[in-house]
Amino acid sequence: MDHNLKKLIAGGENQQLDFKFCVSDSRKIARTLAAFANSDGGRLLIGVKDNGSIAGISSCITNKTHGHYLFFRTAGDGPDSYGLI
């Protein structure tokens, strides 16, 4: 995993960073992304628990965890991006 991403997760959640363990309610995800889009932007990490431990996105679907997480970024001035890491 990228060192900068580990540092980002270690810093914990804040106004521009949110962790979601699982995508169980698309409305919650949409509200978070809308809040980021209507402010200074932000990052949403899916597959990361509130305590910063990486659970992986597959843990939402099956009992197997492959250590992947989904990364969304919205920026007030730049393009939005997402990726599976």
N, C-alpha and C positions, 0 to 999 in steps of 0.2 A: 504494500500500500504506500502511496505517496506520503512523504514526510510532512508536507504542508497540510495534507488532509488530516493526518493524525493530530497535528497541532490544532487544527480547526475544531476537530471533535473534542479534544482535550479541554478546549476553552469553554465548552458547554454552550447551551442554548442562550440566545439573546434576541434582541429586536430584529436582527438580520440573519438569524440562523435558527432553524427549527428541526428537531429530530422527530421522525415518525417510525415507530416499530413496525407497523403494518398498515397497509392501505385497506382498512375495513369499511371506511365511510368516505366515499369520494367527495362529499360535501365539505368535510373537514379539510381535505387536501385543497379543494377549490378555494375555500375561505383563506387558507394560509397563502396560497399563490396570489390571490387577489389583494391581500393585505400587503404583500411584498411589492406587487406591481403598482399599488397606489401610494407607495412610500419611496424610500431610497433603494429599494430592491432587497434581495435576500437570497438565502440558500435553504433548500429543503433537502434533508438527507433521509431517505426512506430505507429502513433496515437497520436503523441505529436507535437503540433504546434511550430513554430519557437520561439514564446515568452515563451515557456515552459508549456503552459496550455495543459492538457491532454484532448484530444477530443475523443479518443477511435477509434479503427479500424472499428467498425461497422458504424461510421459516413461516411466512404468512400463509403459504399455500400447502406445504407438506411438512413433514417432520424433519426433513433433511435441510441442512444449512450449508450452502456452498461459499459463504463469506462474501457474497456480492451485495452491493447496496446501490440504490438509485439516487442520483444527484441531480437536483434541479437548481437552476440559478436564474433569478430575474434581476435585471439591473435597470435602474432608472434611465440611464443614458445609452446603454449598450444592448446588444442582442440577448435574447433569452437562450438558455442552453440546457441540455439534459444529457445524461449518459448513464450507462450501466458499467460499473467498475468492479 
